Amino acid sequence: MADRAFGDELERLIHFHSYQRAWLEDKSRFKAGMFSRQTGKTFTTCAELVDDCIEAELTGKRTRWVILSRGERQAMEAMTENVKPMTRAFWALYNGLKGAPPEITQGEFRGETTEATYRTYEVTFPGGSRITALPANPDTARGFSANAVLDEFAFHQNSKAIWGALFPVISKGWKLRVISTPNGKSNKFYEIMTATNSIWSRHTVDIYQAVAAGLERNIDELRAGMSDPDLWAQEFELKWLDEASAWLDFDLINKAETPGYGRVRVIEYTDGIKTRDDITGEPIGPTNAEVFVGMDIARKKDLTCIWVAEKLGDTLYPREIITMRRAPFQAQMQMLADVVQRDRVSRAAIDETGMGGPFVEQAKGLLGKFRIEGVTFTLPAKFALATMLKDRMEDRKFRIPAGDIYLRDDLHSITKAVTSTGAVRLVHDGESDGHGDRFWAAALCVNAAGEFAGPIEVQPLHQIRSTADETMITSTGFGTVRRRPSGLYF
C-alpha cells in the first residue's frame, strides 16, 4: 500500500481478510483472480486501484485505471459501491494529502469504430490520476491507454474480441487485472486461468477458503438457497462446468471428430473480389454414397457455411465444410451449384430466413425444387434442428473433421438460454469466429438427410414422362428429379 502507517490506519477502517491482503500486496503486472461469489473480489480490486492513485498523489506522479465491466449497471456499481466510498475513506484517513478532494463525475465515451456512446463513471484526483468505469466491448477496450481491470471477465460478451482489442493497448507497460467467477470453458478467462505459461500471477479463492479466512457466510444456507448443484459448483466452488450452457459440449465434439474425413475450405471476399481461398484436409474423391447438404446463408458480417456430408451406412461423414465471408450471392449460388453437380447431391436444406428466401427460390429454379428445401429459423424450428444434430452426435452417427479449432469453437458456441416465460432458446455466445453458422449448417445437413430423403435419380431431359403413379420434375441444368405421390424420393 501507499505506506505501512497508512495501511495500518486503513486496516482499522476496512478489514481485509488474508486472501484479500494477498491480492493487494501482489504487485505483478499480470494478475488474475478467480473468486467465489460473495467474497469481495470487485471490492478488493477497487481498493488496489484507489491505493495506487493515492500513492501517485503522495509521490507527485499520476496514474490511470480503467474498469471494464460486463455492462453499464455493473460499471456504475463498481464505481458507486466501491471506488467512490473507498476514495473518500482513503482521502480522509491521510491528512497529509493537499488540495481539494477527488472529483467524482459521470460522462460519456464515444467509440471510435462504431461511434456508439457509452456512459462512464470517473474519479479524478487533484494530481491528475483517474479511475474510469464503463461497459466492456472491443470499442471501449481500445479507447484508453491505461492500467485495466476486466471485472467478471468470464461473463463478458465477445471476451476474445475484447481481449484482442485491449492487449495491444496495455502492452506499453500498463498493468492488467482480470477477475471473475467461472463461466464454462469457451471464454478467454478460462484460457487465462488454465494456461501453462508463467506470465500470470493467479489467485484462486473458493467459498470454503474464504470462510476459513474469516468471511462471515453460512455455507449450508447458501447451498440450500441456491438449490442447484451445478450452479453451486460453478459460482461457489469454482468448477469449470462446460455443460452448464453449451448445447454441444467439448466432450461430445471430441467424440465426433474423425481423422481422415472431410476437408475444410475457407473463402473470403473484399468488395466482391475473392481474396482468400484456403483448403485443408484430404482431397475429395468420387463417392457412390448419398450426399446431403446444409447451408446457412449470410452476406456481410456472418459466415455463409455449406456443410457437405455423405451417408455411409447410417452415419453422416463430412466431405467438405465450406465457409464464405462477404461473398456475393451469385458466388454463393455458384458454389452450391458446383457442390450439387460434383457430388450428385440428393437433398439440400437451406436457411430461408430473411435474405435466404429469394436465395432458396433461385436455388429451387436452378437445381430443382424437390432437391432443395427451405427452412425458416423460427424458435421451435431451431430447437428441433439443434436437437436432431445433438441426437445424431450422441449416437455417433454424425462425424466432423478433426482438429479445426474454428469449427470446434463454432459448434460449441450455441448455448441454452431461458426466456422470461421459461422457454428455452438457443443463442450464440459471441466467442467463435462465426455466429454459430457452422453449427446451423451442420444441423441443416442432418435435416436434409432425414427420413423422407433418399437417392435422387437424374435422367436426361428427353426422358421426361408422367404416369399414374409417378411424376417427372424438370431440374434445369441437372436433368430431372422423379417423385412418387407419397413424397418419398427414389
N, C-alpha and C positions, 0 to 999 in steps of 0.2 A: 504494500500500500504506500501512500504518499510518504509517510514516515511512521516509525513504530509508535511514537506518542499519539499521533493522530489515529492510528489503527486501534490502539487501546481504548481511546475515547469512543470511537465508532463501535467497537465491540460491546461497550456498555449500553449503547443505544440500540444497536441492531445485533442480535445474537446470530452468529453464523455457526452451523454445525460443521463437523470435521470435514465432511466431503465438500461443503461449500468453501471452507477455507482453503482446501487443497486446490480447488478450481481458481480461486482468487490469487493464490500465490504462484500458480503456474504461468510463467511469462513466455511460454513458447509462442512462436509466430503462428503456427498452425495448430489449433486446438479444437478438438471435437468432443462433445459430451452427449452421452445417451442416458437420459434421466427418466425415472418413472414419473408418471403424473403425480401432482400434488407434492413434489419435493423441492420446488422453488428454483427451477433451472433458469427461467427468464429473470426472476428476481436477482439471483446471484450474478448472472451475466451483466445485467444493468448496473449492479454495484461495481463491477470491474470497470465498466465504461466511465462511470462518474468519477471513480477514484483516479483513473488515468487522466481525465480532464483536470481534476484538482491538482494532481502532480504537475501537469503542464503549467497551471496558473502559478504554482509555487516557484517554478524554475524559470519563469519568464518565457516559456515556449507555448506552442499551440498544437493541438491535435484535432483529429476529425474522425468521428464514428458514424456509421450508417447501420441502422437496424432494418433488415428486410424481413417483414413478417408475412404470413400466409395470406393475409387480407387486410383491408383498411381498418376493420374493427380491432383486429389483433395488434396492428401498429399503434392505434390510439391507446389500447390498454397497456401496452408495453411502456408508453410514454407517461400516461396519467397515473398508472398504478405503481410504477417502479421508478422510472428516471426522474420524474418531477419531485416526488417526495424525498427521494434519496439526495437529489441535488440540494434541496433546501436544508436537509439534515446535515449534509457534509459542510455546506457553507456556514451554517450556524455553529457547527462544532469548532471550526477552525477560525478563530477570531483574527488570526494574523493576515487573512486574505483582505486585500484592499479593493476599493471600488464598489460600485453598485452590485447587487446580487445578480445571478444569471437571469437572462430574459427568456421567457417561455412563450413561444408563438406557434401559430398554425398558418400554413401556407399551401402553395400548390407547386407541383412539379410537372412540367410538360415533357413528354417523351420525345426522343429525337427521331425515332423510326416510325412510330405510329401517330405521333402528335396527340396522343391521349393525355388527359390531365388527371393527376393523382393527388390526393390530399396528403400533406406532410405535417408532421408534428416535430417541433425542434426546440432544443435548449441551447442558447448561445451564452457562453461565458465572457466576462469582460475582456479577457486576454485574447479572445478570438477562437477558442476551442468550441466545437459544436457537436451535438448528438442529434441525429435526424432519424425519425422512424417513418416508414412508408410501406405500402404493399410491395411484394416482390414479384417481378416478372423480368424478362430479358431487357425490356426498355429501362426500367429503374436500375437494374443491376449494372448496366454500362454507363449510367448517368452520373456517377460520383467517383472521384478519386479519393479514397478514404479507407480506414480500417473498417471491416464489415462484420456484421453478425447476421447469420442466417438462422432465424428463430423458427422452431418446428419445421425444419427443412424437409423432413420426410413427407410432409403434407402439402408442400408447395406444388401447384400445378406447373408442369414443364420444368421440373427441377434440373434436368440435364441441360436444357436450353439456358436457364438462369445461370447455371454453373459455367457454361461456355461463354456467357457474356461477362460474368463477374471476374473470373480468374485472371484474365489478362490485365484487368484494372489493378487488382491487388498485387500483381507480380512486381510492381515497382518497389516493394518493400513494406507494404502495409500488412497489418495483422488480419487474421481471419478466424472467426469463432463460429462453429457450427453446432447447434444444439437441437435435440428432438427426442421424441419417443419413437419407437419403430413403427413402420407402416408398410410391411411387406418388403419384397426384395427387388422391386422393379424401379427403384428410385436411386438418386445419386447418394443419398445419406447411407443407404445400405453399403454401397461401394466404399465410401469413406471409412465406415466403421469396420469393414472386413478386409480391406486391402492389406497386402503383406508388406508394403514398404514401410519405412520408419519415419516418414516426414511428419506424421500426425502424432500429437500427444493426446491420447484418448482417455476419457473419464467415463466410467460406467457405474451407475448407481440405481439399483432396483429398490422396490419399496421396502424389502426386508433390511437391506443395508442402511437405508435412510432412517428407518425406525430404530435400528440398533444404534445409530449415531445420535439419537435423541429426538428425532422428529416425532411429534405427537400425532399419531394416526392410529386408528383402530383397524387393523388389517382384516380381521374377521368380518367386521361390519362393512367395510368397503367391498370385500369379495362377495358377501351376501347381497349387498345392494346392487352390484353390477349384474349378478345373476347370469353371467355368460362366461364360461371357462376360456373360450378363445380370446375374447376381448380382454379379460383379466390377464391372461398370459402375455398379450401384446402390450397393453397400456401400463401394467404394473410390474410384470416380471421380465419385460424387455425381450420377449421371444420374437423371432423373425417368422411371422405367420404369413407365408406367401398365399396360402389358400384362403385367407380372410376375405379377399375381394376379387382375385383374378379368376376369370371364367375358366381359363386353361392354365393350370399351374405348371411350373417348370419341370416337375417330375413327369407329368403327362406328356409334355412336349419332348422331353428327353427320350421317353419310351417310343415315341412316334418317329424319331429320326432314323433314317435308313440309309446308310452309306451306299454309294453306287447307283442311286436312283435320283433322277431329276437334275436338270441344270437350272441355273438362275441367271436371268438376263435383265440388266438394268439399262434403261434408255432415258435420256434427258434431252429436252429441247430448250432453246433460248430464242425468243422472238420467232418461233415457228421453224427454226433450223435445228436439226439434230446435232447435239454437241457431245453426246456420250452414248456409247453402245458397248457395254462390257458383258462378257459371258463367262461364267464359271461353271464347272461341273462336266459331266460326261457328255459326249456328243449324242444327239438324238438319232436313233436308228429307226427303221420301219417297225411297225407293230401290227399284228393281226387282232389285237385285243380291242374291245370297245374303248373309245376315248371320250371323256367328258370335260367340259369347260365351265368354270365360274368366272365372271368378270365384274369387278367393281369399278365404276367409272368416276373420273374426276377430270378437271380441266386445268386448274392453276395451282392451288395450294396443296391439295392432297395428291395421292398417287392413284393412277389407274393400274389395276392389277388383273392379269389374266392367268388363272390357275388351270393348268392342263394336267389331267391325270388319266391313267389307263387302268382298266379293271382287269386284274389278274386273279382268277378265282372269285372270291367275294371281297377282295381288298383293293382299294384305290391306291396306286403307286404314282408318285409325281413323275411327269415327263418334263415339264417346264413351268417355271414361275416367272412371268414377265412383269416388270414394273415400268411404268412410263410416267415421267414427271413433266408437266406443262406441255403435253403432247396435243397437237391439234386433233379434232375429232376425226378428220379424214385419215390421219396417220393411225389413230386407234382402230378405226374401222378396217383399214388395210391390214393391220397386224392380226386382228381377229380373223379376217378372211384367209390370210396366209396360214394360220394355225388350223382352221377348219379344213382347208384344202389339203394341207400336208398330212394331217392325221385322220382324215375322213371322220371328223367328229360326229358322234351320234347325237349329242344334245348339248346345248349351251344355255346356262341360266345367267341372266344379266340384270344388274340393278337398274330398274327403270324409274327410280325416284327422281323427281325434278328434271334436271337436264338429261337424265338417262332415257326419258320417254321417247323423244324424237330419235335418239340413237337406236333404241330397240326396234322402233318401226322401220328404220332404214335397214337394220341388220336382217329383219324378217324378209324384207323385199329382196335383199341381196342373197341371203343364204337359205331362205325357206322358212316359212312361219311355223312349221312343225319341227324344225331343227332348233329354233330359238324360243326361249321362254323368258318373258319379262317378269321380274319380281319387284313389287313395291315394298319399300322398307318401312312398314308400319311397326309399332312396338310389338304386337303379337307375332308378326312375321319374322322380325329379327330374333325374337326369343326362340321361335320354332327352328329357325336356321341354325342358331348357335347350339341349340340342344342336339340337333341331328349331328353336327360336327363333333361335339363333345362325346356323344354316344359312340360314334364311329371310332374315335381315337381311343376311348376306353376299351373298346372291343378289339383294338389293334387292327382295325380294318380301314384306317386312313393313315397313310405314311407321308412323311415330309423329308426334304433333302437334309442332309446332316451338316452342321457346322456353320450355318449362315446366321450371324448374330442379328442382323436386321430383321430377318424372317422370324427368328425366335422372339425378339422383343415385340414385334407387331402382333404375333399370335397371343402373346402374354398381356398385351396392352388393353384388352377388353375386360372391363371389370363390372361387377354387380353393384347396383345402387338401388336404394329403396326410395320410392316417391312418397310424397306426403300422404297419399291414400293407402300406402302399404304395398303397392305393386312393385315388382322387381323389374328394373330396366337395365339395359346394357349400355355402358358408356366407355369412351376411350379415356385412358388415364393421362394422356398428354405426354407420355415419356418416349414413345417409339419414333422411328424415322418416318413412318407413315401416320395414318389416322385410323389404324386398325384395318387398313384397306386389304392387306394380305389375308387377315382373318376372315373378312366378309367374302373375299373371292374364294377362299377355301370352303366356306360354308355354302356358297352358291354352287360350287363344284359338286359337293355332296348332294345338294338338292337336284342337280342335273342328272345325277346317277341314281335317282330314286326309283321306286318300284315300278313306275309307269314308263320308265325309259328302257330302250333296248337298241339293238343294232339297226341302223338305217340302211336300206338298200338303195343305192344310187344307180339309176339307169339312164341311158341316152334319151334325149328329149323325144325322138321319133317313136319311142315305145309307149307313149302316154296312152292309157286306156282307162275305162271305167266300167265296173261290173256291179252286180247287186251286192256283193259282199266286200268290195274294196274300192277305194278312190285314189287315183294318182294325182299328186300335187306337184306342180312345176316349181323347181327351185332354181332361179336364174343363175346361170354360171356354174352350177354344181349338179346338173342333171335333175332328177325328180325324187320325191320322197313318197313312199306308199304308206297309207294309214288305214287301218281297219276301223269300222264304225265303233268298236269297243274302246277306242282311244289308245290301244297299245301299238307301239311302233315295231316293225319287223323287217 
